[in-house]
Amino acid sequence: MLQHVFKGKNIIVGVSGGIAAYKAAELVRLLVKQEASVRVIMTAGARNFVGELTFQALSGNPVGTSVFDLAEEARIGHIGLAERADAVVVAPATANIIAKLAVGIADDLLTTVIAATRAPVCVAPAMNVHMLEDRRVEANVRRLRELGFRVIEPAEGDLACGYEGRGRLPEPVELVEEVAGALQPDDLAAKRILVTAGPTWEALDPVRYIANRSSGKMGFAIARAARRRGAEVDLVSGPTTLPVPRGVNFTRVLSAEEMRRAVLASAPRANAIIMAAAVGDFRVAKPRTTKIRRIGSALSLRLEPNPDILGELGGAHRSSVLIGFAAETGSVDERAKEKLERKGVDMIVANDVSQPGAGFDSDTNIVTIVERGAKPQRLPKKDKDEIADILLDRLVRLLDVREATRSGRRSR
């Protein structure tokens, strides 16, 4: 959930005349659920696809359709809408409205509000694949980027026209992420962040494995938040059922050794590494090549340690900021401080997984943050998306300190 980003914000959803206009209804519902105040502006074409009453019921606000609405324009309503907006999102954006925005035409309420606003504007093109690839449309999209619009890349798949390819409007939950990014600072722009997430599986035989209960939700939340804030994100994840966050470089692994190889391959390019994965501490020494049959007798397994990925990354000579996680059951502060020193990391984020609302597969967490030279800070129960942004706020500070230290060394 992203209430910490959207609460109290004024969002304008512009709907233009494409078949994907029906998805804008779900976008409005999700934004309202995040506690944003939403005003919908429809073009004349959009009204052929979705009724105004739908958006009015979902948003709880009147729907704007005309710059010549006498009641609104008595107070120069389009200027008021533009000034109050914290962000604007046009979804779907047809070839027609993209062309208008590219050259500054303001001939209806939506384009007039966009011309008058100083808020960030997100544009989500959605159209037939051949229209999207038309040189004029491509040129207009490039122009929007040059003008500072945030263009949301179309998705690929089956299109309403019967074709298949690029041109689908992204799912509403992905659009919400993009709007959230427009509301947050790009304080991780030009940074590369490596994030690990999820559990690891260690084979017992071709059928069974040893694992833990990690869902990957915390690591995925961090990856999404870092991408919203402008970072290039490499996400290495063990097996999860979570959708891959839009716009990240994703690597799926199974075992701790596979995760180690993927992390060490990506680490040299990273400005920061956030090890949120619950890597298994042990693996079966000799996995069976055939299924172990149940014959009624006891079964003994010999386990051996898995590689210590976090410890391998730590050390005085690394150039990246390194953040580790610790899932504990009691004595969180002491164990986190001990792990901080033993692993040679910059920060440990620890939680007691036995507490309600802080365990595996929960949407919330209760964490203690331990940094060098500072008292441990315990956060109350919060949504994992909000915790992710709190951790990234601290990461920005650590990156600034690291850069200042390097600059000082170079100046000497």
C-alpha positions as semicolon CSV with decimal commas, in nm:
position;residue;x (nm);y (nm);z (nm)
1;M;0,000;0,000;0,000
2;L;0,117;0,351;-0,079
3;Q;-0,092;0,570;0,151
4;H;0,228;0,732;0,279
5;V;0,284;0,863;-0,075
6;F;-0,072;0,948;-0,181
7;K;-0,252;1,056;0,135
8;G;-0,383;1,411;0,092
9;K;-0,251;1,442;-0,265
10;N;-0,465;1,578;-0,548
11;I;-0,442;1,356;-0,854
12;I;-0,599;1,432;-1,191
13;V;-0,677;1,129;-1,406
14;G;-0,719;1,223;-1,771
15;V;-0,908;0,969;-1,982
16;S;-0,893;0,992;-2,361
17;G;-1,088;0,802;-2,621
18;G;-0,934;0,456;-2,646
19;I;-1,077;0,112;-2,572
20;A;-0,848;0,089;-2,268
21;A;-1,051;0,368;-2,104
22;Y;-1,228;0,099;-1,901
23;K;-0,902;0,034;-1,712
24;A;-0,903;0,395;-1,592
25;A;-1,198;0,310;-1,368
26;E;-0,985;0,063;-1,172
27;L;-0,699;0,315;-1,165
28;V;-0,930;0,570;-1,002
29;R;-1,051;0,313;-0,750
30;L;-0,696;0,219;-0,651
31;L;-0,588;0,583;-0,614
32;V;-0,886;0,655;-0,388
33;K;-0,797;0,344;-0,186
34;Q;-0,452;0,498;-0,135
35;E;-0,632;0,802;0,017
36;A;-0,567;1,037;-0,275
37;S;-0,822;1,297;-0,379
38;V;-0,899;1,217;-0,744
39;R;-1,055;1,435;-1,011
40;V;-1,130;1,278;-1,349
41;I;-1,126;1,473;-1,676
42;M;-1,269;1,299;-1,981
43;T;-1,223;1,391;-2,344
44;A;-1,520;1,378;-2,579
45;G;-1,390;1,052;-2,722
46;A;-1,357;0,890;-2,380
47;R;-1,727;0,945;-2,314
48;N;-1,802;0,703;-2,596
49;F;-1,634;0,424;-2,400
50;V;-1,712;0,488;-2,030
51;G;-1,989;0,688;-1,867
52;E;-1,921;0,991;-1,649
53;L;-2,129;0,844;-1,367
54;T;-1,883;0,557;-1,328
55;F;-1,592;0,790;-1,258
56;Q;-1,801;1,020;-1,040
57;A;-1,910;0,728;-0,822
58;L;-1,556;0,592;-0,791
59;S;-1,384;0,926;-0,726
60;G;-1,655;1,095;-0,520
61;N;-1,599;1,411;-0,725
62;P;-1,764;1,570;-1,029
63;V;-1,616;1,466;-1,363
64;G;-1,471;1,738;-1,585
65;T;-1,569;1,724;-1,951
66;S;-1,573;2,079;-2,087
67;V;-1,372;2,395;-2,045
68;F;-1,698;2,581;-2,104
69;D;-1,876;2,442;-1,796
70;L;-2,047;2,761;-1,681
71;A;-2,057;2,672;-1,311
72;E;-1,687;2,584;-1,298
73;E;-1,556;2,848;-1,533
74;A;-1,726;3,127;-1,343
75;R;-1,429;3,070;-1,110
76;I;-1,188;2,986;-1,396
77;G;-1,219;2,623;-1,295
78;H;-0,954;2,480;-1,524
79;I;-0,688;2,699;-1,364
80;G;-0,799;2,591;-1,017
81;L;-0,774;2,226;-1,116
82;A;-0,428;2,283;-1,262
83;E;-0,297;2,469;-0,956
84;R;-0,430;2,218;-0,702
85;A;-0,293;1,913;-0,882
86;D;0,000;1,728;-0,730
87;A;0,021;1,497;-1,032
88;V;-0,164;1,431;-1,357
89;V;-0,187;1,095;-1,532
90;V;-0,333;1,049;-1,880
91;A;-0,444;0,686;-1,916
92;P;-0,506;0,582;-2,180
93;A;-0,328;0,836;-2,398
94;T;-0,429;0,808;-2,763
95;A;-0,215;0,909;-3,061
96;N;-0,437;1,215;-3,091
97;I;-0,384;1,352;-2,740
98;I;-0,013;1,267;-2,751
99;A;0,016;1,482;-3,063
100;K;-0,171;1,768;-2,897
101;L;0,051;1,760;-2,589
102;A;0,367;1,741;-2,800
103;V;0,290;2,066;-2,981
104;G;0,103;2,248;-2,705
105;I;-0,252;2,242;-2,839
106;A;-0,503;2,320;-2,563
107;D;-0,847;2,283;-2,718
108;D;-1,037;2,092;-2,447
109;L;-1,045;2,073;-2,069
110;L;-0,777;1,804;-2,032
111;T;-0,518;1,966;-2,259
112;T;-0,593;2,308;-2,112
113;V;-0,538;2,186;-1,756
114;I;-0,213;2,015;-1,857
115;A;-0,092;2,334;-2,026
116;A;-0,163;2,530;-1,707
117;T;-0,032;2,289;-1,443
118;R;0,316;2,282;-1,294
119;A;0,260;1,933;-1,153
120;P;0,435;1,630;-1,303
121;V;0,238;1,474;-1,590
122;C;0,244;1,101;-1,662
123;V;0,133;0,987;-2,008
124;A;0,044;0,622;-2,075
125;P;0,021;0,555;-2,452
126;A;-0,221;0,278;-2,547
127;M;-0,309;0,197;-2,907
128;N;-0,269;-0,048;-3,193
129;V;0,089;-0,171;-3,231
130;H;0,122;-0,026;-3,583
131;M;-0,004;0,314;-3,466
132;L;0,246;0,306;-3,182
133;E;0,527;0,233;-3,428
134;D;0,423;0,511;-3,669
135;R;0,716;0,751;-3,707
136;R;0,502;1,052;-3,624
137;V;0,372;0,893;-3,304
138;E;0,724;0,787;-3,207
139;A;0,848;1,142;-3,271
140;N;0,568;1,287;-3,056
141;V;0,646;1,048;-2,772
142;R;1,014;1,147;-2,788
143;R;0,909;1,510;-2,781
144;L;0,701;1,450;-2,468
145;R;1,006;1,307;-2,294
146;E;1,214;1,606;-2,402
147;L;0,949;1,839;-2,259
148;G;0,962;1,664;-1,921
149;F;0,655;1,445;-1,942
150;R;0,688;1,105;-1,772
151;V;0,604;0,853;-2,046
152;I;0,482;0,517;-1,913
153;E;0,595;0,242;-2,148
154;P;0,309;0,037;-2,296
155;A;0,280;-0,330;-2,209
156;E;0,291;-0,617;-2,458
157;G;0,021;-0,875;-2,525
158;D;-0,315;-0,923;-2,694
159;L;-0,468;-0,597;-2,814
160;A;-0,840;-0,522;-2,843
161;C;-0,803;-0,479;-3,221
162;G;-0,699;-0,843;-3,255
163;Y;-0,327;-0,777;-3,298
164;E;-0,057;-0,882;-3,056
165;G;0,241;-0,673;-2,946
166;R;0,324;-0,345;-2,771
167;G;0,040;-0,106;-2,713
168;R;-0,153;-0,239;-2,415
169;L;-0,222;-0,002;-2,130
170;P;-0,031;-0,133;-1,825
171;E;-0,241;-0,279;-1,546
172;P;-0,386;-0,020;-1,308
173;V;-0,168;-0,134;-1,017
174;E;0,139;-0,061;-1,234
175;L;0,000;0,280;-1,325
176;V;-0,039;0,358;-0,954
177;E;0,332;0,279;-0,910
178;E;0,421;0,518;-1,191
179;V;0,212;0,800;-1,044
180;A;0,370;0,737;-0,704
181;G;0,710;0,780;-0,868
182;A;0,601;1,118;-1,001
183;L;0,521;1,227;-0,645
184;Q;0,854;1,117;-0,497
185;P;1,201;1,266;-0,535
186;D;1,442;1,117;-0,789
187;D;1,705;1,102;-0,518
188;L;1,836;0,766;-0,639
189;A;1,869;0,872;-1,003
190;A;2,195;0,757;-1,163
191;K;2,235;0,498;-0,885
192;R;2,230;0,121;-0,932
193;I;2,073;-0,075;-0,647
194;L;2,100;-0,451;-0,607
195;V;1,818;-0,606;-0,402
196;T;1,772;-0,969;-0,301
197;A;1,437;-1,114;-0,198
198;G;1,251;-1,430;-0,111
199;P;1,360;-1,769;0,020
200;T;1,606;-2,021;-0,118
201;W;1,526;-2,385;-0,185
202;E;1,779;-2,659;-0,117
203;A;1,710;-2,990;-0,291
204;L;1,662;-3,304;-0,085
205;D;1,578;-3,517;-0,389
206;P;1,413;-3,440;-0,727
207;V;1,076;-3,395;-0,551
208;R;1,145;-3,240;-0,210
209;Y;1,342;-2,944;-0,083
210;I;1,431;-2,760;0,237
211;A;1,311;-2,400;0,247
212;N;1,192;-2,121;0,475
213;R;0,868;-1,923;0,488
214;S;0,986;-1,598;0,330
215;S;0,735;-1,453;0,082
216;G;0,972;-1,197;-0,074
217;K;0,732;-0,908;-0,002
218;M;0,988;-0,691;0,179
219;G;1,253;-0,723;-0,090
220;F;1,003;-0,665;-0,370
221;A;0,872;-0,355;-0,189
222;I;1,228;-0,219;-0,168
223;A;1,289;-0,288;-0,536
224;R;0,968;-0,108;-0,635
225;A;1,045;0,188;-0,410
226;A;1,401;0,222;-0,541
227;R;1,278;0,215;-0,898
228;R;1,014;0,481;-0,819
229;R;1,292;0,702;-0,687
230;G;1,493;0,680;-1,007
231;A;1,734;0,394;-0,944
232;E;1,839;0,126;-1,189
233;V;1,734;-0,183;-0,993
234;D;1,870;-0,537;-1,013
235;L;1,637;-0,774;-0,826
236;V;1,759;-1,126;-0,750
237;S;1,483;-1,338;-0,601
238;G;1,428;-1,689;-0,482
239;P;1,096;-1,863;-0,557
240;T;0,794;-1,642;-0,488
241;T;0,441;-1,598;-0,625
242;L;0,479;-1,218;-0,650
243;P;0,453;-1,035;-0,983
244;V;0,786;-0,905;-1,112
245;P;0,804;-0,529;-1,048
246;R;0,780;-0,324;-1,364
247;G;1,106;-0,175;-1,488
248;V;1,356;-0,378;-1,284
249;N;1,627;-0,617;-1,404
250;F;1,500;-0,946;-1,266
251;T;1,689;-1,269;-1,199
252;R;1,513;-1,578;-1,062
253;V;1,718;-1,828;-0,861
254;L;1,645;-2,136;-0,651
255;S;1,933;-2,225;-0,421
256;A;2,165;-2,020;-0,203
257;E;2,456;-2,101;-0,434
258;E;2,258;-1,975;-0,736
259;M;2,178;-1,656;-0,545
260;R;2,542;-1,614;-0,453
261;R;2,652;-1,637;-0,818
262;A;2,386;-1,391;-0,933
263;V;2,468;-1,143;-0,655
264;L;2,844;-1,156;-0,709
265;A;2,791;-1,101;-1,082
266;S;2,581;-0,790;-1,023
267;A;2,757;-0,648;-0,715
268;P;3,051;-0,475;-0,890
269;R;2,808;-0,243;-1,074
270;A;2,600;-0,158;-0,766
271;N;2,617;0,163;-0,564
272;A;2,421;-0,012;-0,290
273;I;2,331;-0,372;-0,208
274;I;2,025;-0,453;0,003
275;M;2,019;-0,818;0,108
276;A;1,655;-0,869;0,206
277;A;1,644;-1,237;0,100
278;A;1,607;-1,507;0,364
279;V;1,896;-1,721;0,243
280;G;1,894;-2,071;0,387
281;D;2,178;-2,129;0,632
282;F;2,214;-2,499;0,547
283;R;2,177;-2,736;0,254
284;V;2,167;-3,113;0,221
285;A;2,524;-3,241;0,187
286;K;2,435;-3,502;-0,076
287;P;2,095;-3,455;-0,242
288;R;1,953;-3,779;-0,380
289;T;1,925;-3,817;-0,756
290;T;1,607;-4,026;-0,721
291;K;1,304;-3,981;-0,499
292;I;1,352;-4,105;-0,143
293;R;1,091;-4,372;-0,083
294;R;0,893;-4,390;0,239
295;I;0,962;-4,733;0,387
296;G;0,856;-4,673;0,747
297;S;1,197;-4,618;0,900
298;A;1,350;-4,291;1,022
299;L;1,543;-4,073;0,783
300;S;1,860;-3,887;0,876
301;L;1,996;-3,594;0,679
302;R;2,345;-3,449;0,694
303;L;2,342;-3,073;0,644
304;E;2,632;-2,847;0,557
305;P;2,657;-2,467;0,571
306;N;2,548;-2,260;0,275
307;P;2,776;-1,979;0,153
308;D;2,761;-1,662;0,362
309;I;2,676;-1,417;0,085
310;L;2,640;-1,113;0,311
311;G;2,968;-1,187;0,487
312;E;3,143;-1,234;0,154
313;L;3,021;-0,894;0,037
314;G;3,124;-0,715;0,358
315;G;3,465;-0,573;0,418
316;A;3,662;-0,252;0,436
317;H;3,752;-0,235;0,068
318;R;3,407;-0,255;-0,089
319;S;3,281;0,058;-0,261
320;S;2,904;-0,002;-0,228
321;V;2,676;0,063;0,068
322;L;2,575;-0,273;0,213
323;I;2,251;-0,335;0,405
324;G;2,160;-0,670;0,559
325;F;1,844;-0,814;0,711
326;A;1,806;-1,035;1,014
327;A;1,493;-1,241;1,085
328;E;1,510;-1,320;1,458
329;T;1,294;-1,464;1,735
330;G;1,384;-1,257;2,039
331;S;1,682;-1,041;2,147
332;V;1,655;-0,847;1,822
333;D;1,873;-0,548;1,917
334;E;2,164;-0,752;2,050
335;R;2,168;-0,996;1,762
336;A;2,138;-0,720;1,505
337;K;2,434;-0,529;1,653
338;E;2,640;-0,847;1,663
339;K;2,555;-0,925;1,301
340;L;2,641;-0,568;1,196
341;E;2,995;-0,608;1,326
342;R;3,045;-0,970;1,224
343;K;2,931;-0,918;0,865
344;G;3,101;-0,583;0,813
345;V;2,791;-0,406;0,680
346;D;2,664;-0,048;0,703
347;M;2,315;-0,125;0,832
348;I;2,113;-0,417;0,966
349;V;1,734;-0,427;0,949
350;A;1,607;-0,679;1,202
351;N;1,264;-0,807;1,295
352;D;1,117;-1,058;1,536
353;V;0,922;-1,290;1,308
354;S;0,733;-1,435;1,603
355;Q;0,544;-1,106;1,654
356;P;0,200;-1,060;1,496
357;G;0,232;-0,834;1,192
358;A;0,606;-0,888;1,159
359;G;0,632;-1,246;1,040
360;F;0,676;-1,404;0,701
361;D;0,412;-1,340;0,433
362;S;0,272;-1,039;0,618
363;D;0,200;-0,710;0,439
364;T;0,332;-0,524;0,745
365;N;0,653;-0,540;0,943
366;I;0,802;-0,423;1,274
367;V;1,170;-0,357;1,229
368;T;1,469;-0,234;1,426
369;I;1,731;-0,042;1,228
370;V;2,088;-0,068;1,350
371;E;2,365;0,153;1,207
372;R;2,722;0,208;1,314
373;G;2,764;0,474;1,579
374;A;2,391;0,514;1,641
375;K;2,134;0,378;1,883
376;P;1,905;0,111;1,739
377;Q;1,577;0,259;1,614
378;R;1,263;0,052;1,644
379;L;0,982;0,138;1,403
380;P;0,620;0,068;1,493
381;K;0,418;-0,167;1,274
382;K;0,403;-0,024;0,924
383;D;0,319;-0,139;0,575
384;K;0,623;-0,285;0,400
385;D;0,601;-0,026;0,121
386;E;0,635;0,252;0,378
387;I;0,923;0,075;0,553
388;A;1,094;0,042;0,215
389;D;1,088;0,419;0,167
390;I;1,213;0,480;0,522
391;L;1,508;0,249;0,454
392;L;1,579;0,423;0,123
393;D;1,577;0,762;0,299
394;R;1,860;0,628;0,514
395;L;2,032;0,478;0,212
396;V;2,036;0,818;0,039
397;R;2,210;0,963;0,344
398;L;2,464;0,678;0,352
399;L;2,535;0,726;-0,018
400;D;2,585;1,099;0,035
401;V;2,829;1,032;0,319
402;R;3,015;0,777;0,108
403;E;3,042;1,022;-0,183
404;A;3,155;1,306;0,045
405;T;3,425;1,081;0,191
406;R;3,549;0,989;-0,155
407;S;3,550;1,355;-0,264
408;G;3,751;1,445;0,045
409;R;4,007;1,180;-0,034
410;R;4,038;1,297;-0,395
411;S;4,083;1,661;-0,287
412;R;4,375;1,563;-0,067
